[in-house]
C-alpha cells in the first residue's frame, strides 16, 4: 500500500436493530384488543386490560423487525391501532450511572458507597 492510498475500515454488518411495538388505541372492540395484548405479551388479563386502557403505550421492546411486525398484525386483527418502530439508539450520555448525574435519584440501583481508607 502506498502513502497516497488510505485504508478504509471494513464495513460491519450488524444484526437488525431492535424494534418496539406500541399500542396506539384499543379500537371499538376493547375486549378483543385486551386478549390480543395478552397473546402478544404473555401477561395476565388484569395487566393487559390496564395496558390497553392506558394507550398509547409501548407494549414490547427489543424485538426483531419480523417479530414486531407479527405482534402488530395480531393487535390489528383484533381491531386495535398499533405500530412498530425502531427503538432509538442509546448513546453513552443517555445511559444512567448509579450515584451520579441528573438521573441518579430516578435510578433503581443503589448509589455507590464511598470507600473508607485508601
C-alpha positions as CSV (number, residue, x, y, z in Angstrom):
1,X,0.0,0.0,0.0
2,X,1.4,3.4,-0.9
3,X,1.3,6.6,1.1
4,X,-1.3,8.0,-1.3
5,X,-3.8,5.3,-0.6
6,X,-5.7,5.4,2.7
7,X,-7.2,2.3,4.2
8,X,-10.9,2.5,4.9
9,X,-12.1,0.5,7.9
10,X,-14.2,-2.5,6.9
11,X,-18.0,-2.2,7.0
12,X,-19.5,-4.4,9.6
13,X,-22.9,-6.0,9.0
14,X,-24.7,-5.9,12.3
15,X,-27.9,-7.6,13.4
16,X,-31.2,-6.0,12.7
17,X,-31.7,-3.0,15.1
18,X,-34.2,-3.7,17.8
19,X,-37.8,-2.6,17.4
20,X,-40.7,-1.8,19.7
21,X,-44.4,-2.3,19.5
22,X,-46.7,0.5,20.6
23,X,-50.5,0.2,21.1
24,X,-52.0,3.5,19.9
25,X,-55.7,2.8,20.6
26,X,-57.8,-0.2,21.5
27,X,-60.4,0.5,18.8
28,X,-64.1,-0.4,19.1
29,X,-63.5,-3.9,20.3
30,X,-61.7,-3.4,23.6
31,X,-62.1,-7.0,24.8
32,X,-60.6,-8.4,21.6
33,X,-57.7,-5.8,22.0
34,X,-57.1,-6.9,25.6
35,X,-57.0,-10.6,24.5
36,X,-54.6,-9.7,21.7
37,X,-52.3,-7.8,24.1
38,X,-52.3,-10.9,26.3
39,X,-51.4,-13.1,23.4
40,X,-48.5,-10.8,22.4
41,X,-47.1,-10.0,25.8
42,X,-48.0,-13.2,27.8
43,X,-49.2,-11.0,30.7
44,X,-52.3,-11.7,32.8
45,X,-55.7,-10.3,31.8
46,X,-55.7,-7.7,34.5
47,X,-52.4,-6.3,33.4
48,X,-53.4,-6.4,29.8
49,X,-56.6,-4.5,30.4
50,X,-54.7,-1.9,32.4
51,X,-52.2,-1.5,29.5
52,X,-54.9,-1.3,26.9
53,X,-56.8,1.4,28.8
54,X,-53.6,3.4,29.2
55,X,-53.0,3.6,25.4
56,X,-50.9,5.0,23.8
57,X,-48.3,2.7,25.4
58,X,-45.2,0.7,24.4
59,X,-46.0,-3.0,24.9
60,X,-42.8,-4.7,23.8
61,X,-39.2,-3.7,23.1
62,X,-36.0,-5.3,21.8
63,X,-37.7,-7.3,19.1
64,X,-36.5,-8.1,15.6
65,X,-38.4,-6.4,12.8
66,X,-40.2,-9.7,11.9
67,X,-41.4,-10.3,15.5
68,X,-42.5,-6.7,15.8
69,X,-44.5,-6.8,12.6
70,X,-46.1,-10.1,13.7
71,X,-47.2,-8.6,17.0
72,X,-48.6,-5.6,15.3
73,X,-50.6,-7.9,12.9
74,X,-52.1,-9.7,15.9
75,X,-53.1,-6.4,17.5
76,X,-54.6,-5.0,14.3
77,X,-56.5,-8.2,13.6
78,X,-58.3,-7.6,17.0
79,X,-59.3,-4.1,15.8
80,X,-56.6,-2.2,17.7
81,X,-54.4,0.6,16.3
82,X,-50.8,-0.4,16.7
83,X,-47.4,0.4,15.2
84,X,-43.9,-0.9,15.3
85,X,-40.9,1.3,15.1
86,X,-37.1,1.1,15.5
87,X,-36.0,1.8,19.1
88,X,-34.0,5.0,19.4
89,X,-30.3,4.4,19.8
90,X,-28.9,4.8,23.3
91,X,-25.9,6.9,23.5
92,X,-23.3,7.0,26.2
93,X,-24.7,10.2,27.5
94,X,-28.2,8.8,27.8
95,X,-27.2,5.8,30.0
96,X,-27.8,6.1,33.7
97,X,-24.9,6.0,36.0
98,X,-25.6,5.0,39.6
99,X,-24.5,7.6,42.1
100,X,-24.1,10.5,39.7
101,X,-25.8,12.6,37.1
102,X,-29.2,14.1,37.0
103,X,-30.9,10.7,36.8
104,X,-29.3,9.4,40.0
105,X,-32.5,10.0,42.0
106,X,-34.6,8.0,39.5
107,X,-32.1,5.1,39.2
108,X,-33.4,1.8,40.7
109,X,-29.8,0.9,41.6
110,X,-28.4,2.0,44.9
111,X,-25.8,4.7,45.0
112,X,-22.3,3.5,45.4
113,X,-20.9,3.8,48.9
114,X,-17.7,5.8,49.4
115,X,-14.8,3.6,50.4
116,X,-13.1,4.2,53.7
117,X,-9.3,4.1,53.8
118,X,-7.1,4.2,50.9
